[in-house]
Amino acid sequence: MSQAVLSLARILVVVLFVVSGFGKLMNPAGVAAAVAGKGLPYPQVLAYATIAAELGLGLLIALGLYARAAAVLLALFTAATIVVFHNFWTMAGEAARTNQIQALKNLSIIGALLMIAAAGPGRFALNQR
């Protein structure tokens, strides 16, 4: 039972990333514009890196293929989004409140990803590394 729950949890944690990454894949120009809007260099390169992180790493974790490494990388990516995109400490009013919620949500997701990195993907995975 616990192995099945671990595998289900592993999949549920990354649903958000897979769906978001697929949406970004359908509109990479929009992602590049959002990246450029934050003043980051090479917005098109970073847009495709974002898509690869969300969709690629999310799918690896869901499948249980190199899940520990993918979880660490996706946790680092998610931490970076807090600093760059949800930096509520530089905002005021409703924007600050909305982005604080997003940042806290991301912190919770980072915790779940680190649990995957520590516990591994479980028995129901393409590999159990």
N, C-alpha and C positions, 0 to 999 in steps of 0.2 A: 504493500500500500504506500509506504513512504517513498519508494522509488518512483511510483506513478505520480505522486503529488509533486515530487521534485521536478520531474519532467514536464508536468503541466505548468508548474510555476515558471520554469525556464522559458517555455513558449509564451506564456502570458506577459512576462516582463518585456518581451521584445515586440509584441504586436504593434505597439505605438511606433516603434522605429521602422518596422517593415512598411506599415501603411504610410507613414510620413515620407519615407525614402522613395516609395513608389510614386507618391504624389509629386515629389520634387523631380523625379526622373521625367515626369510628363511636362515639367515646366522649368528646365534648368536656367533659362534666362531670368525668370522671376527670382530664383535662388541667388543668382549672380548679382541681381539688382539689390537684393536685401544685404548681401555681403558687402557690396560696394557702398551701400548706404551707411554702413558701420565704419567706413574708411579703411577697410582691410585691403591689402595689396592682392593682385591676381584674383579678382573675384570669380572669373570663369573656372580657374583651376580649383579654387576653394569650393565652388558650387559642386563640382563633380566629386571632390573629396568628401564633401558632406553627404552626397548621395551614396557614395561607396561605403561610408561609415554607417549610415543609417540602414540602408538596404542590405549591403554586403555583410557587415558584422551582425546585423539583426538576424539574417537568414542563417549564418553560421551557428549562432547561439541556438536558434530555434531547432535546427537539425542536430545539434549536439556535436558539431564538427569543429574541433579546436575551440570549444566553448570557453575554456578558461582564459586563453589568450584574447579571444574576441571580446569577452566580457570586460577584461581590463582595458582594452583599447576603447571600447564603447563607453566605459566609465570615464576615461580621460576626455573623450570627445564631449560627453555630456557636461562634465565640469567646465570645459572651455565655453560651452554655450551659456552657462550661468554668467561667467565673467564678461563675455562679449555681447550677448543678446538680452540677458535678463538682469542686467546690472542695476537693480532697483535702487541701490544706494545713491545713484546719481540722478534719480528722478524724483518727481513730486506728484502728489495727488493720486488720481486713479491709475495712472501709468505705473507709479511706484507700487501700489497695492497689487495690481494685476501681475506685474513682473516678479514681485516677491512671492506670490503664490506659485508662479511658474518655476522660480528658482528652488523653492522648497520641494515642489514636486520632483524636480530633477535630482535634488539631494536624496530623496527617497528612492528614486530609480537607481542612482549610483549605489546606494546601499544594497539593493537587490542584485545588481550586477556584481558587486564585490562578493556577495554570498555565492553566486554561481562560480566566480573565480576560485573561491575557497573550497567549495563542496564538490565542484565538478558538475558535469551535465547529468549525472545519474545513469542508471542502467539502460534506459530507453534512449540511446543516442547513437549516432553513426560511429563515434569513437568515444571512449571514456577517459580522455586525457584531461 
